[in-house]
Amino acid sequence: MKQKSLKINGRKVEFSCERNLLEVIRKANIEIPTFCFHSELSSYGACRMCVVDINGRGILTSCTIKPEEGLEVKTHTNEVRNIRKVALELLLANHDRNCTSCVKSASCKLQHLANDLGIEKIRFKSTTTIQPLDLSSDALVRDPNKCILCGDCVRACYEIQDIGAIDFAHRGSNVTVLPAFGKRLAQVECVDCGQCARVCPTGSITPKYNINEVWKVIDNPKKTVVVQIAPAVRVAIGELFGMKPGTLLIGQIVSALKMLGFDKVFDTSFSADLTVIEEANEFIKRKKENSNLPQFTSCCPGWVKFAEQYYPEFLPNLSSCKSPQQMFGAIAKEILPEQLGIKREDLVVVSIMPCTAKKVEANRNEFSNGNEKEVDFVLTTQELAAMIKQAGIKFEKLSPESLDLPMGFKTGAGVIFGNSGGVSEAVLRYAYEKVNGVKLSNVEFNEVRGDDAIRHAEVSLKGTTVKMAIVSGLKNTRTLLNKIKNGEAQYDIIEVMACPGGCIGGAGQPYILDDSTKKARTNGLYDCDKTLQLHKSQDNPYIQEMYKNLLIEPGSHKAHKLLHTTYKNRKRIMETELSVIDGSDSQKLEVKVCVGTNCYVKKSQKLIAQMIGYVENKGLSNSIDVSATFCMEKCGEGPNVMIGDEHIAQCSFEKALNVLDRKLAEGIYSEKETEELNKC
């Protein structure tokens, strides 16, 4: 591509494919302050921090201006500096400035820019009132008092995940960012992925910390506390201690965890090896029987919840395998009490994960037996770093230590689970040998690797072509699923990761601003695979021993009991109804119209308006209570209506009135009310 040039502060700077003037300026080694600009999101221009002076045009936001040949730009004139400082002071005036106790203190962009721009005092008074924290979610904490209205979280939820669980509400000085209908995060369609927290420049949305609970069990002498480390953690935690992204630090993590007081330190990559064998055998059986294809991976809880909420028709296609985190917990609770000579109730399993959705996954009813959970607590990479700092451990100076056996031993196949495409490659390394009956010499399947959000690959297994898709980011996943539903695409197996790039880009990882960090983490995991002696899950001797002594064979009754699960259709707004016509008489006939996503697109909103108008026009408000509800778990039959205890599928206004007439015949209403209804 032909190079063009413009002038920045009097110097010639060439450009080619940069999206905006801001990127060209940064290419010239000049850092322009921003809040609302993120490399993965659309340009927004709301924070006004990136303003520059363009000759002949005046002061403009550089993130919204395309670079043009011959432009003359000044980045730090007196006027530009003053505009930035005033904008920042206004943000700080209405900001909760308890910086010393904020979990985002070390990585807060607002704090950094205040220092960089020389903000020494705030000249403006606050005009806001303190708002309560939203602590409803097991994954995230939302603090509206720290929101600077940059819109990054809103755009991430829409543009990366295509969910829209949060958005701007109200107008003018009252504008704020809220979940849908003013509800709390746990009550709306949030899938707990935390991408909003990953891009939030302040402490307005952060992972929910469980550090205090973990310290409590560590300090309890009656408890034996074991911990598992997810693959992606080992190539990211160093960033929080000044090391380069992608630096492999599993030995130092083990050393730190033992110094913190954990009794045993294991590797989630071990249970990832276990997942490979169970999931691959499940796929081989489905392919042979041509049933429930394509098979989707089920390792990612954000993706699983997305499927439950938006595409319940695909739930039979999900692998029944638990995630590696939950497999580890189930196996640990099964074998460790006897091995360690302790009571089962005294064993505590902690996970170190790159993901906020894993916190919610651990609390799912499917993964607990009464009061006993398979995984008791989940900490993010950020939380582990915080614990290390709280204990005064100099992480960067630690010597590496070894993981404990047997569940600390892993192969490279388990390690690459942390990358998008890693699960697919690990399964191929197993399935190729299992189906073809020959040893695999070259273990790398480069066709499933890459940076594209949606990738396709074809692999021949004993003369049969297996069509594969790898997708990361839920917006991309929605695109792929819709193509499958419309018959535009056909696959045998599909790997889905909710976070762009896979677990390496999880919301529990250190805060990042560009894709180069994610690429370094990805390369770190592939390099780790190369340095290990074993690269295929079936070669893990401790996995072989586990099948011999406990699980018998893949897919056995024991394996299904410990390692497999089922999923269900989830309601859109949990346990929430929107009352449209109020009334306190408990004898009223309840008419509930579903306005969940699938029913909504089938015009349930028109149906509810018709029902409301009908009841009001007939003066039946004292006898019939019409309300909207979210999801009756019958999405394929919409629009759905409940009249009393009777469900009406594919309901029309005429169908609803027919049921009302029948209810009248059952003697529910007075003679006068019956007469009014029958006039329709």
Number of C-alpha atoms within 10 A of each C-alpha: 6 7 10 15 18 20 17 19 15 10 13 15 17 16 23 13 12 13 16 18 23 26 21 24 23 11 14 15 9 13 13 17 20 24 24 26 24 19 11 15 16 15 17 18 21 17 21 21 25 26 27 26 21 18 11 9 10 10 18 16 21 27 28 19 14 13 24 14 12 12 16 19 23 18 20 15 12 8 13 18 15 13 18 22 19 16 13 21 20 17 20 23 17 19 20 18 13 9 13 9 8 16 18 21 16 13 16 17 18 22 18 14 18 16 11 10 14 10 15 9 10 15 11 13 11 14 9 12 8 11 10 10 13 16 15 15 18 21 27 26 21 24 19 21 18 22 21 25 19 21 24 25 27 24 26 25 23 19 19 22 25 17 20 19 23 26 18 14 15 10 8 7 8 8 11 16 19 19 21 19 14 13 16 19 24 19 20 20 22 24 28 28 31 28 29 27 25 23 26 27 27 24 26 22 24 25 31 22 21 16 16 10 11 21 14 10 18 19 13 12 9 13 18 22 22 22 26 27 27 29 27 31 31 27 26 31 28 23 18 20 13 9 12 16 23 26 20 21 20 22 15 20 27 27 18 24 19 17 13 19 15 22 15 19 22 24 29 30 30 31 29 30 30 28 29 28 24 24 25 22 19 17 25 14 12 17 18 8 10 12 13 17 19 24 25 26 25 24 24 24 24 27 25 24 24 24 24 21 23 20 19 21 14 17 19 17 19 21 25 22 25 26 25 26 30 25 24 30 28 21 18 20 21 15 13 15 16 11 9 11 8 14 14 18 13 15 20 24 24 22 27 25 29 31 33 31 27 29 27 19 24 23 17 12 10 15 21 15 9 7 6 13 21 26 27 19 20 31 27 29 28 24 23 20 22 16 19 17 13 10 12 10 15 11 19 13 8 15 13 14 14 15 21 14 13 15 21 19 21 31 25 27 32 31 29 29 29 29 28 33 28 25 29 26 24 29 23 22 25 24 21 19 16 18 14 13 11 9 12 13 7 8 18 18 16 10 14 22 18 14 13 13 18 18 19 15 15 15 16 11 16 12 9 11 11 14 16 21 22 27 27 27 25 28 19 19 25 19 13 20 17 13 13 14 12 10 9 10 11 16 17 19 22 25 24 28 29 32 25 25 25 26 29 31 29 30 30 30 26 24 23 16 14 11 13 11 20 24 17 17 27 26 18 22 27 19 17 20 21 15 11 13 10 16 25 25 27 21 14 20 14 18 21 16 13 16 16 11 9 13 20 15 16 19 18 14 13 15 19 16 12 22 27 22 14 12 17 14 20 20 21 23 20 14 10 15 14 13 13 14 15 12 15 8 11 9 13 18 19 16 22 25 29 28 27 26 16 20 25 18 12 18 14 26 17 13 21 22 13 14 21 19 12 17 18 14 10 13 14 15 17 16 19 25 25 26 21 21 24 22 25 23 19 18 21 14 15 27 26 28 27 21 20 15 9 11 15 18 16 15 20 19 15 9 13 17 17 13 17 20 14 11 17 18 11 9 10 15 18 10 10 8 15 17 12 12 18 12 7 9
